[in-house]
Amino acid sequence: MAAAGAVLRQKLPGNMDICGRSGKGSPEFHVLAVDDSLVDRKVIEKLLRSLSCKVTVVESGSRALQFLGLDGEDSSVGFDALPVNLIMTDYSMPGMTGYELLKKIKGSSAFREIPVVIMSSERILARINRCLEEGAEEFLSKPVKLSDVERLTRYLLRGEADQVSEFRKRKLPKTCDLEFSFPSSPLSNDSDSSSSSRSSSPLPKRCKSV
Amino acid sequence: MDVVQLKRQLIAFTELLFGEGFLDEQFNQLQQLQDENNPNFVAEVATLFFEDSERILNELANNLDKQSVDFKKVDAHVHQLKGSSSSIGAQRVQRVCIIFRNFCNERNVEGCLKCLQQLKHEYALVKSKLEALFSLEQQILAAGGSPSI
């Protein structure tokens, strides 16, 4: 709730040049964002641009693969362009889900090293587990905030491999309120989940702390 | 009306919108992203939200009008609307979506229809409030002021 006399528009402090680097000819951080929602695409694009990242936004997993040149076609729009440093994808998308996209990326020798972050409005434990186990760096809850993206890009930018793996080893923060879901919901699009038989660690390695 | 009065109005109106739950913190997030380079960012997001919502509300009406309702489809549409309303901070719309999804889960047509009515109502409300907000901002700009502090 806005406080009395709240500043209506606060500018970002200073030059929040998290992604862009100073100096001539230095590469900028390039993020590929995937989301079927028009509103969310606009917001994530702005979030990333406000942190001086280069952004490519696409509306589906298949478009993302096309951009990366993983769709089996010889021509690939993005491959010769600026390399992708991070992929942020919505989970629930028609056609190819974010999870399926994640699998394809991690299954590709050319792109498996690119960190992939999943975004979802539903914090279903089985879903989070599955994504992290498939190699997602992080699972962000929607609506995505500036602080989430800023934190992400900070550690990924610093990210030598050991930085990233340090983060992965972190214990689940206590403040993280995950909801357990029961996979028997007929309308859950986790019908492909075999989590009901999974006996491995019930807690995900990491989730967005509140 | 002079700029100072208009600004006071804007602040009071904004507080009201937050106080009555029309908008939540996410709207603040969007406002913080707006700057000189993108002075219409929030209004642009709102426009997308309006277009998206109207499309979805129509789909919902069509889908619930059928003899045999495809609840999975209905749920998918409500999920979309829940997402976009959440992304813009349209809290009351988002909340109705949550209830709506429960009815979908229960395959309760009555419940769904009631929710659709409520959704239309809440959507119309938040749309008019946001338009009023943007209009105030435009007035401030026209009067030579700046809506930001």
Interface residues (C-beta under 8 A of the other chain):
Chain A: M1 A2 A4 G5 A6 V7 L8 R9 Q10 K11 L12 S37 L38 V39 D40 K42 V43 K46 L47 S50 S92 P94 S121 K142 P143 K145 L146 S185 P186 L187
Chain B: L10 I11 T14 E15 F18 G19 Q26 N28 Q29 L30 Q31 Q32 L33 Q34 D35 N38 F41 E44 V45 L48 F49 E51 D52 F71 K72 D75 A76 H79 Q80 K82 G83 S84 S86 S87 I88 G89 R101 C104 N105 P147 S148 I149
